[in-house]
Amino acid sequence: MSAHEYVVRTKGLVKIYTMGDEVLRALNGVDLDIRRGEYISIMGPSGSGKSTLFNAIGGMDRPDEGSVFINDVDMAQLDARELAYLRCHTIGYIFQTFNLIPVMTALENVTLPTVFAGISTDEGIERGMDHHRPSQLSGGQQQRVAIARALANNPSIILADEPTGNLDLKTGEEIIELLRQLNRDHGVTVISATHDYKMVNVSDRVVWIRDGVIAKIEERANIDLQIGQMHGGDF
């Protein structure tokens, strides 16, 4: 497979946090290639480096060493304006806490990215939803608004950080299926940092991270997923 068929590539990622005399290597040389159109779940215990890797891929946090390539573009070589443009037009973000703006309606939340992207108001509204404010919506409805907002600029990558974390079981399953449908029907690459084992069932590959390094990468077909437990080798 040639390099251009990878939508995300990380090379030797290192991220170090210093707290007093303690040095924490949140990432310790992470290499990861993600194919265009894949559904990837990044899994690992709290403190494993999962969220740090997620943030580095999304351009929300710069690594201390190594590189992140999005569509063969080295994010470290971009200035602030170029990075903002890439994030606005290439990546859609979904968060556990929805991150909707309370004083704006659902429609305004959805169309906000189109304003930053310079899309006309009328076209932005066509991509919108209903007119309720977030406080009037259930958790599942808020997450659907957040997903619609993430898709407003037709990104090629969706980054989902614990997208089912604040949802009940049934609603979480619906959100997972919605993400999978977007992946299958529109070829959007979905990268999810998650604790939710239900994500495994819809993933093409699962990246297991521990202590700042990738412990293993498994194809979905090689994971024996059963209710309440998993069998895919020791982790």
C-alpha positions in Angstrom: 0.0 0.0 0.0 1.4 3.4 -1.0 1.8 6.2 1.4 -1.0 8.3 -0.1 -3.5 5.6 0.9 -2.9 6.4 4.5 -4.9 9.3 5.8 -3.0 9.5 9.1 0.6 8.5 9.9 2.5 9.0 13.1 6.2 8.6 13.3 8.1 8.3 16.6 5.7 10.4 18.7 7.0 11.4 22.1 5.1 13.5 24.6 6.6 14.4 28.0 4.9 16.0 30.9 6.9 17.3 33.9 5.3 17.6 37.3 7.8 18.8 39.8 10.6 16.2 39.9 8.5 13.6 38.1 8.7 13.1 34.4 5.9 11.3 32.6 6.4 10.0 29.1 2.8 10.0 28.0 3.8 8.8 24.5 7.1 7.0 24.1 7.8 6.5 20.4 4.4 5.8 18.8 4.3 4.7 15.1 0.8 4.3 13.6 -0.5 4.2 10.1 -4.3 4.6 9.5 -5.7 3.8 6.1 -8.1 6.0 4.3 -11.7 5.0 5.1 -10.8 2.9 8.2 -12.8 2.7 11.5 -10.1 2.6 14.2 -10.6 2.3 17.9 -7.8 3.4 20.2 -8.2 1.6 23.5 -6.3 1.4 26.8 -6.6 2.0 30.5 -6.7 5.5 32.0 -3.2 7.1 31.8 -2.2 4.8 29.0 -1.5 7.7 26.5 -4.7 7.1 24.6 -6.0 10.6 24.9 -2.5 12.1 24.3 -2.2 10.2 21.0 -5.8 11.3 20.1 -4.9 14.9 20.7 -1.7 14.7 18.8 -3.5 13.2 15.7 -6.1 16.0 16.0 -3.5 18.8 16.1 -4.8 19.8 19.6 -1.4 19.0 21.2 2.0 19.1 19.6 4.4 16.2 20.4 7.8 16.9 21.8 9.4 14.5 19.3 8.2 12.8 16.1 5.7 13.8 13.4 2.0 13.5 12.6 1.1 13.4 8.9 -2.5 14.1 7.7 -2.9 13.4 4.0 0.9 13.4 3.8 1.1 16.9 5.3 3.5 17.2 8.3 1.4 19.1 10.9 4.6 20.3 12.6 5.6 22.2 9.5 2.3 24.2 9.5 2.0 27.7 11.0 -1.0 28.5 13.2 -3.2 29.7 10.2 -2.4 26.6 8.1 -3.0 24.3 11.0 -6.4 25.9 11.7 -7.3 25.6 8.0 -6.4 21.9 8.0 -8.3 21.2 11.2 -11.4 23.1 10.0 -11.6 21.5 6.5 -10.2 18.0 7.1 -11.1 16.9 10.7 -14.4 16.8 12.5 -14.3 16.5 16.3 -16.8 14.7 18.6 -16.3 14.8 22.4 -17.7 12.9 25.4 -19.0 16.2 26.8 -20.6 17.2 23.5 -19.0 20.7 23.8 -22.0 22.5 22.4 -22.3 26.2 23.1 -25.3 26.6 25.5 -26.5 30.0 24.4 -26.7 28.9 20.7 -29.4 26.7 19.2 -28.7 23.3 17.8 -28.8 24.8 14.3 -26.4 27.5 15.3 -24.0 25.0 16.8 -24.1 22.8 13.7 -23.5 25.7 11.3 -20.7 27.4 13.4 -17.9 25.4 11.6 -19.3 26.5 8.2 -19.0 30.2 9.3 -15.3 29.6 10.1 -14.9 27.8 6.8 -16.3 30.8 4.9 -19.5 29.0 3.7 -22.5 31.1 3.0 -25.2 31.3 5.7 -27.9 29.8 3.5 -25.7 26.8 2.6 -24.7 26.4 6.3 -28.3 26.3 7.4 -29.0 23.6 4.8 -26.5 21.5 6.7 -28.2 22.3 10.0 -30.7 20.5 12.2 -33.5 21.8 14.6 -33.6 24.9 16.6 -33.5 23.7 20.3 -30.9 24.9 22.7 -28.6 22.2 24.2 -30.3 22.5 27.6 -33.5 21.3 26.0 -32.0 18.2 24.4 -31.3 14.8 25.8 -27.7 13.5 25.9 -28.3 11.4 22.8 -29.8 14.4 21.0 -26.9 16.6 22.0 -24.4 14.0 20.7 -26.3 13.8 17.4 -26.0 17.6 17.1 -22.3 17.3 17.9 -21.9 14.7 15.2 -23.8 16.9 12.7 -21.5 19.8 13.7 -18.5 17.6 13.2 -19.7 16.8 9.7 -20.7 20.3 8.7 -17.5 20.9 6.6 -17.5 17.4 5.0 -14.3 16.3 6.8 -12.4 13.2 5.6 -11.6 12.3 9.2 -13.8 12.1 12.3 -12.0 12.1 15.7 -14.4 10.8 18.4 -13.2 11.1 22.0 -15.2 8.8 24.2 -18.4 9.6 22.2 -20.6 7.2 24.2 -19.1 8.1 27.6 -22.0 10.2 28.9 -24.8 8.1 27.2 -27.0 5.3 28.3 -26.4 1.8 26.8 -29.1 2.0 24.1 -28.3 5.6 23.0 -24.6 4.7 23.0 -25.2 1.8 20.6 -27.2 4.1 18.3 -24.3 6.7 18.2 -21.8 3.9 17.5 -24.0 2.6 14.6 -24.4 6.2 13.3 -20.6 6.6 13.2 -20.2 3.2 11.5 -22.9 4.2 8.9 -21.0 7.4 8.1 -17.9 5.4 7.8 -19.4 2.8 5.4 -21.7 5.1 3.4 -19.4 8.1 3.0 -15.9 6.7 3.4 -15.2 9.0 6.4 -12.2 7.7 8.4 -13.3 7.3 12.0 -10.7 7.4 14.8 -12.2 6.9 18.3 -10.4 7.0 21.6 -12.7 4.9 23.8 -13.2 2.6 26.8 -16.4 1.3 25.2 -15.9 -2.4 24.1 -19.0 -2.0 21.9 -16.8 0.1 19.6 -14.7 -3.0 18.9 -17.5 -4.7 17.1 -17.8 -2.0 14.4 -14.0 -1.3 14.2 -11.8 -2.5 11.3 -8.8 -2.5 13.7 -8.2 -1.9 17.4 -5.1 -0.2 18.6 -4.3 -1.1 22.2 -2.0 1.4 24.0 -0.4 1.1 27.3 2.3 3.1 29.1 2.7 5.4 26.1 3.4 2.7 23.6 1.3 0.6 21.3 1.0 -2.8 22.9 -0.7 -4.4 19.9 -2.9 -3.8 16.9 -5.6 -6.3 16.1 -7.9 -6.8 13.1 -11.5 -7.1 14.1 -11.7 -10.6 12.6 -9.1 -11.8 15.0 -10.9 -10.6 18.2 -13.3 -13.0 19.9 -15.9 -10.6 21.3 -18.3 -11.9 23.8 -20.7 -10.2 26.2 -18.8 -8.8 29.2 -15.4 -10.1 28.0 -12.9 -10.2 25.2 -10.5 -12.7 23.9 -7.7 -11.4 21.7 -4.6 -12.3 23.5 -3.2 -10.9 26.7 -3.3 -7.2 27.2 
